[in-house]
Amino acid sequence: MPERSARAVVCRGPDRPFEVETIRVDAPRQNEVTIRLAACGVCHSDLSATNGTIAMAPPLVLGHEGAGVVVEVGEGVRELVAGDHVVSSFVSMCGHCRYCQTGRPQLCDQAARALSTLPDGTVRTFDAEGQPLAVFSGCGVMAEYATLHVDNVVKVDPAMPLEPACLIACGVMTGVGAAINTARVEPGSSVAVFGCGGVGLSAIQGAAIAGATTIVAVDTVAHKLEFARLFGATHTIDASLEPHVVKAVKRATDGGADYAFECVGLGQLVAQAYSCVRKGGTAVVVGVAAQSDSTTVRTASLTFEEKTLTGSYYGSARPRQDFPRLIALYRSGSLKIDELITQRYSIDEAALAFADLQSGRNARGVIVFGAA
C-alpha cells in the first residue's frame, strides 16, 4: 500500500492542547517497516516534549512507548516480516558507531541525529494539508499506524501480550535497567528511589529482582507510595510530610543507602539522592531535567567518601538483548507489568490521559488502539 490513514496524537506547539488528528502515514522505504499499533504508553517524556523540557520542534506526533504488529516491510528488510510482533525503541541502534560496537547502543550516534525524524532526516507522517509532521524520538507511535526504521524496532515473542509489552519500550526498561544495568545493584544491598511514577516503580522492581533487601521509596503523593509497596519497597517516605528526607533515608538504611535513584528530573532531588548514599555508594540520575536545571554536591565528598554520581539513559539498554530478558521475567512472574497499567484510554481520551499523567493519578496510563 502506498500510504495509510491513521488517527494520531499531535502536539502543535508549547503547552497547547493535545489534538487527535487524522494523518497520512506513508509506506516504508529502504530498511523501514510500517506497524499497526496495539498500545502506547503515556510517558512523561512525551509531556516534556510539549512543554519544552525536551526540545523537539512541533508539529510533532507523540509516542515512543509502543507495541504492535508489522503490516509492511520496505526494501532491504530481512529480519522482520508482516505479522511479526514488535516493540518500539526510542533510541535507534545503528550497530556500527563506537557506542554500539562497545555495547552501549543507548548512546548511539545515529539516535542523536534522529530525535524527531527517521535516520535519513525525513518523515513518513503528514497532516491533512500534506505538511510533514515530526515524530517523537524517531517513533511517533501514539497513532494507529507508524512507519519506523528497523533500527528503532525490536521483534518480540508473539506470546507476549502487546499491552504490557509497550511499557517495556521505555518506562520498564529505563527503571529496571537503571538498577540492573547501570548501578548493578548487589544482593543484600540497600536502595533509595526518589519518585514513584512508572520509571521509579520499575527501578524499585529492578532493585528487588537484583536482590536488594532494603528499598526505600520517596514521593510526595500517598497513593504512589502505596504503589511502591506493591512493587517491592520495604519502606516509604512521604516527602510532603517529612522535613528531613535525607536523614529519614539514612535511618531506614542504617546510615545510608548503597544506591539511590532519582527518577523525577529535578536537581534538588539529585542532590538529596547523592546525600543519602553511604561512603562508596552510587547515586544514579534517571529523570530527565530541564536544560536550565543544575545540581550542586560537596566536591570533597567525591574524594573523601568515594561516592559516585552517574546518569542512566534508557536503563543503559541493549534493547535486542534486554527486551527479551524483561519479557522472560514478566512471563515468569518476577516482573510486574500488568499492575503498572492503572488506566486504559482510547485515542479519543488522549487529553484525559495526559491530564491524569500530570496529576500523578496513574502508575502508567496506556492508550489502546484495539486488537492487532
C-alpha positions as CSV (number, residue, x, y, z in Angstrom):
1,M,0.0,0.0,0.0
2,P,1.4,3.5,-0.8
3,E,0.0,5.2,2.3
4,R,-2.4,4.7,5.2
5,S,-4.7,7.0,7.1
6,A,-4.3,6.9,10.8
7,R,-5.5,8.8,13.8
8,A,-2.7,10.2,15.9
9,V,-2.0,12.4,18.9
10,V,-0.3,15.5,17.7
11,C,1.4,18.4,19.5
12,R,1.1,21.7,17.6
13,G,3.0,23.9,20.0
14,P,4.3,24.5,23.5
15,D,1.6,24.0,26.1
16,R,-1.2,23.8,23.5
17,P,-3.9,21.2,24.0
18,F,-3.2,17.8,22.5
19,E,-5.1,17.2,19.3
20,V,-6.2,13.9,17.8
21,E,-5.8,14.3,14.1
22,T,-6.2,12.1,11.0
23,I,-2.8,11.9,9.4
24,R,-1.2,10.2,6.4
25,V,1.4,7.5,7.1
26,D,3.5,6.7,4.0
27,A,4.7,3.2,3.1
28,P,8.1,2.1,4.4
29,R,11.2,2.8,2.3
30,Q,14.6,1.1,2.5
31,N,15.1,-0.6,5.9
32,E,11.8,0.6,7.3
33,V,8.6,-1.1,8.5
34,T,5.1,0.0,9.0
35,I,3.4,-1.1,12.2
36,R,-0.2,-1.3,13.2
37,L,-0.1,-0.2,16.9
38,A,-1.9,-2.1,19.6
39,A,-1.0,0.0,22.6
40,C,1.1,3.0,23.5
41,G,2.2,4.1,27.0
42,V,1.6,7.7,28.1
43,C,5.0,8.7,29.3
44,H,6.2,11.9,31.0
45,S,8.8,12.3,28.3
46,D,6.0,12.9,25.7
47,L,4.7,15.6,28.0
48,S,8.2,17.0,28.3
49,A,8.4,17.4,24.6
50,T,5.2,19.6,24.6
51,N,6.4,22.0,27.4
52,G,10.0,22.5,26.2
53,T,11.8,20.3,28.8
54,I,12.8,18.1,25.8
55,A,13.5,20.3,22.8
56,M,11.6,18.9,19.8
57,A,10.0,21.3,17.2
58,P,6.3,20.9,16.6
59,P,4.1,19.9,14.9
60,L,5.0,16.5,16.5
61,V,3.4,13.1,16.5
62,L,3.8,11.9,20.1
63,G,4.5,8.5,21.4
64,H,7.7,6.4,21.8
65,E,6.4,3.5,24.1
66,G,4.6,1.4,21.5
67,A,3.9,-2.2,20.7
68,G,2.1,-3.6,17.6
69,V,2.3,-5.8,14.6
70,V,4.3,-5.3,11.4
71,V,2.0,-4.8,8.4
72,E,4.5,-4.0,5.7
73,V,8.3,-4.0,5.2
74,G,10.4,-1.9,3.0
75,E,13.2,-2.9,0.6
76,G,16.2,-4.5,2.3
77,V,14.4,-5.6,5.5
78,R,15.4,-9.2,6.2
79,E,14.9,-9.6,10.0
80,L,11.2,-8.8,10.0
81,V,8.1,-9.9,8.0
82,A,4.5,-8.9,8.1
83,G,2.8,-10.4,11.1
84,D,5.8,-10.1,13.5
85,H,5.1,-8.6,16.9
86,V,7.4,-5.7,17.7
87,V,8.2,-3.1,20.4
88,S,9.5,0.4,19.5
89,S,12.9,1.5,20.8
90,F,13.1,5.3,21.1
91,V,16.9,5.0,20.7
92,S,17.9,3.7,17.3
93,M,20.8,1.2,17.2
94,C,22.9,1.5,14.1
95,G,25.2,-1.3,15.2
96,H,28.2,0.5,13.6
97,C,29.2,3.5,15.7
98,R,31.7,3.5,18.5
99,Y,28.9,3.2,21.2
100,C,27.1,0.3,19.5
101,Q,30.3,-1.5,18.9
102,T,31.3,-1.2,22.6
103,G,28.0,-2.4,23.9
104,R,26.4,0.9,24.7
105,P,23.8,1.3,22.0
106,Q,21.7,3.6,24.2
107,L,24.3,6.3,23.3
108,C,24.2,5.5,19.5
109,D,25.3,8.4,17.4
110,Q,22.5,7.8,14.9
111,A,19.9,8.2,17.7
112,A,21.3,11.7,18.4
113,R,20.7,12.7,14.8
114,A,17.2,11.2,14.7
115,L,15.4,12.8,17.6
116,S,12.3,13.9,15.6
117,T,12.8,12.3,12.2
118,L,13.8,9.0,10.8
119,P,17.6,8.4,10.5
120,D,17.8,9.9,7.0
121,G,16.3,13.2,8.2
122,T,12.9,12.7,6.6
123,V,9.5,11.6,7.9
124,R,6.6,9.4,6.7
125,T,3.9,11.3,8.5
126,F,1.9,14.2,7.1
127,D,-1.2,16.2,8.2
128,A,-4.4,16.7,6.4
129,E,-2.9,19.6,4.4
130,G,0.1,17.4,3.3
131,Q,2.5,19.2,5.7
132,P,5.2,17.0,7.3
133,L,4.8,16.0,11.0
134,A,7.9,15.3,13.1
135,V,7.9,12.1,15.2
136,F,8.9,11.8,18.8
137,S,12.3,10.1,19.1
138,G,12.1,8.7,15.6
139,C,8.9,6.8,16.6
140,G,5.7,8.7,16.7
141,V,3.8,5.7,17.9
142,M,0.8,7.3,19.6
143,A,-1.0,6.6,16.4
144,E,-2.9,3.8,14.8
145,Y,-0.1,3.3,12.3
146,A,3.6,4.3,12.2
147,T,6.5,3.8,9.9
148,L,9.8,3.3,11.7
149,H,13.4,2.5,10.7
150,V,14.3,-1.1,11.6
151,D,16.9,0.3,14.0
152,N,14.0,1.6,16.2
153,V,12.2,-1.8,16.3
154,V,12.7,-4.9,18.3
155,K,11.0,-8.2,17.5
156,V,9.3,-9.9,20.4
157,D,7.7,-13.2,21.2
158,P,4.1,-13.2,19.9
159,A,3.1,-15.0,23.1
160,M,3.8,-11.7,24.9
161,P,0.6,-9.6,25.3
162,L,1.1,-6.3,23.5
163,E,-0.4,-4.0,26.1
164,P,2.2,-4.8,28.8
165,A,4.8,-5.1,26.1
166,C,4.5,-1.5,25.2
167,L,5.8,-0.4,28.6
168,I,9.0,-2.3,28.1
169,A,9.7,0.2,25.3
170,C,10.5,2.9,27.8
171,G,9.3,3.0,31.4
172,V,10.1,-0.6,32.4
173,M,13.4,-0.7,30.5
174,T,14.5,2.7,31.9
175,G,13.8,1.9,35.5
176,V,14.7,-1.8,35.7
177,G,17.8,-1.2,33.6
178,A,19.0,1.7,35.8
179,A,19.1,-0.8,38.7
180,I,20.4,-3.9,37.0
181,N,22.5,-2.5,34.1
182,T,23.7,0.9,35.2
183,A,24.1,0.6,39.0
184,R,24.5,-3.2,39.1
185,V,22.7,-3.4,42.4
186,E,24.1,-6.2,44.5
187,P,22.2,-8.8,46.6
188,G,21.6,-7.7,50.2
189,S,22.1,-4.0,49.4
190,S,20.0,-1.0,50.4
191,V,18.4,1.3,47.8
192,A,16.5,4.6,47.8
193,V,14.3,5.6,44.9
194,F,13.1,9.2,44.6
195,G,9.9,9.5,42.5
196,C,7.4,6.6,42.2
197,G,5.9,7.1,38.8
198,G,6.2,4.4,36.2
199,V,10.0,4.6,35.9
200,G,10.6,4.8,39.7
201,L,8.3,1.8,40.3
202,S,10.3,-0.1,37.7
203,A,13.6,0.9,39.4
204,I,12.1,-0.4,42.6
205,Q,11.3,-3.7,40.8
206,G,14.8,-3.8,39.3
207,A,16.3,-3.4,42.7
208,A,14.1,-6.1,44.2
209,I,14.9,-8.5,41.3
210,A,18.6,-7.8,41.8
211,G,18.3,-8.9,45.5
212,A,18.3,-5.6,47.4
213,T,16.8,-6.2,50.9
214,T,16.1,-2.7,51.9
215,I,14.3,-0.5,49.3
216,V,13.1,3.0,50.4
217,A,10.6,4.8,48.2
218,V,10.3,8.6,48.4
219,D,7.4,10.6,46.9
220,T,5.0,13.4,47.8
221,V,1.9,11.5,46.8
222,A,0.4,9.0,49.2
223,H,-1.1,6.6,46.6
224,K,2.2,6.4,44.7
225,L,3.8,5.3,47.9
226,E,1.2,2.6,48.1
227,F,2.1,1.5,44.6
228,A,5.7,1.4,45.7
229,R,4.9,-1.2,48.4
230,L,3.2,-3.3,45.8
231,F,6.3,-3.3,43.6
232,G,8.8,-4.1,46.3
233,A,9.5,-1.1,48.5
234,T,10.2,-2.1,52.1
235,H,10.0,1.4,53.5
236,T,8.2,4.6,52.3
237,I,8.8,8.3,53.0
238,D,6.2,10.9,52.2
239,A,8.4,13.9,51.4
240,S,5.5,16.3,51.8
241,L,5.3,15.4,55.5
242,E,8.9,14.6,56.3
243,P,11.1,17.8,56.6
244,H,14.4,15.8,56.7
245,V,14.2,13.3,53.9
246,V,17.9,12.6,53.7
247,K,18.0,11.8,57.5
248,A,14.9,9.6,57.1
249,V,16.5,7.6,54.3
250,K,19.7,7.2,56.4
251,R,17.7,6.0,59.4
252,A,15.9,3.4,57.2
253,T,19.2,2.2,55.6
254,D,21.3,2.0,58.7
255,G,23.5,5.0,57.9
256,G,23.0,5.5,54.2
257,A,21.8,3.7,51.1
258,D,24.2,1.7,48.9
259,Y,22.4,3.0,45.8
260,A,20.0,5.9,45.2
261,F,17.9,6.6,42.0
262,E,16.5,10.0,41.1
263,C,13.5,9.3,38.8
264,V,11.9,12.7,38.6
265,G,14.4,15.1,36.8
266,L,15.0,17.8,39.5
267,G,18.4,19.0,40.5
268,Q,17.4,19.4,44.2
269,L,16.3,15.7,44.3
270,V,19.5,14.6,42.6
271,A,21.4,16.4,45.5
272,Q,19.2,14.6,48.0
273,A,19.8,11.2,46.4
274,Y,23.5,11.8,46.4
275,S,23.5,13.0,50.0
276,C,21.6,9.9,51.2
277,V,24.1,7.3,49.9
278,R,26.8,6.0,52.2
279,K,30.5,6.2,51.6
280,G,31.4,4.3,48.5
281,G,27.7,4.5,47.4
282,T,26.3,5.3,44.0
283,A,23.6,7.8,43.1
284,V,22.0,7.4,39.6
285,V,20.2,10.2,37.8
286,V,17.4,8.7,35.7
287,G,14.9,11.5,35.4
288,V,15.1,14.0,32.5
289,A,15.7,17.5,33.9
290,A,15.2,20.8,32.1
291,Q,18.3,22.1,30.3
292,S,18.4,25.0,32.8
293,D,18.4,22.8,35.8
294,S,21.6,22.0,37.8
295,T,22.8,20.1,40.8
296,T,25.3,21.0,43.5
297,V,27.2,18.4,45.5
298,R,30.0,18.8,48.0
299,T,33.1,18.3,45.8
300,A,35.2,16.9,48.6
301,S,32.8,14.1,49.2
302,L,33.7,12.7,45.8
303,T,37.3,12.3,47.0
304,F,37.0,11.5,50.7
305,E,33.8,9.4,50.5
306,E,34.4,7.8,47.1
307,K,30.8,8.4,46.2
308,T,29.7,8.0,42.6
309,L,27.2,10.3,40.8
310,T,26.3,9.0,37.4
311,G,23.5,9.1,34.8
312,S,21.4,6.3,33.3
313,Y,19.9,6.8,29.9
314,Y,17.3,4.3,28.8
315,G,18.4,2.0,31.6
316,S,21.8,1.5,29.8
317,A,19.7,-0.7,27.5
318,R,20.8,-3.1,24.9
319,P,17.2,-3.4,23.6
320,R,17.6,-6.5,21.4
321,Q,19.1,-8.4,24.4
322,D,17.3,-6.7,27.3
323,F,13.7,-6.6,25.9
324,P,13.6,-10.5,25.7
325,R,15.1,-10.7,29.2
326,L,12.4,-8.4,30.6
327,I,9.7,-10.4,28.8
328,A,11.1,-13.6,30.3
329,L,11.0,-12.0,33.8
330,Y,7.4,-10.9,33.2
331,R,6.3,-14.4,32.0
332,S,7.9,-16.0,35.0
333,G,6.0,-13.7,37.4
334,S,9.1,-11.9,38.6
335,L,8.4,-8.6,36.9
336,K,5.0,-6.9,37.4
337,I,3.9,-5.0,34.3
338,D,0.1,-5.6,34.2
339,E,0.0,-4.0,37.6
340,L,1.7,-0.8,36.3
341,I,-1.3,-0.2,33.9
342,T,-3.7,1.6,36.2
343,Q,-5.8,3.1,33.4
344,R,-6.5,2.4,29.8
345,Y,-7.7,5.0,27.4
346,S,-8.9,5.2,23.8
347,I,-7.1,7.6,21.5
348,D,-10.0,10.0,21.8
349,E,-9.2,10.2,25.5
350,A,-5.6,11.3,25.0
351,A,-6.1,14.7,26.6
352,L,-7.5,13.0,29.7
353,A,-4.6,10.6,29.7
354,F,-2.1,13.4,29.8
355,A,-4.1,15.3,32.4
356,D,-4.1,12.2,34.6
357,L,-0.3,11.9,34.0
358,Q,0.2,15.5,35.2
359,S,-1.9,14.9,38.3
360,G,0.0,11.8,39.2
361,R,-3.1,9.6,39.2
362,N,-1.6,6.6,37.4
363,A,1.3,4.3,37.8
364,R,1.1,4.2,34.0
365,G,-1.7,5.0,31.6
366,V,-1.9,3.2,28.2
367,I,-3.7,4.2,25.0
368,V,-5.2,1.1,23.5
369,F,-5.9,1.0,19.8
370,G,-7.8,-2.2,19.7
371,A,-6.9,-5.8,18.6
372,A,-3.8,-6.1,16.4
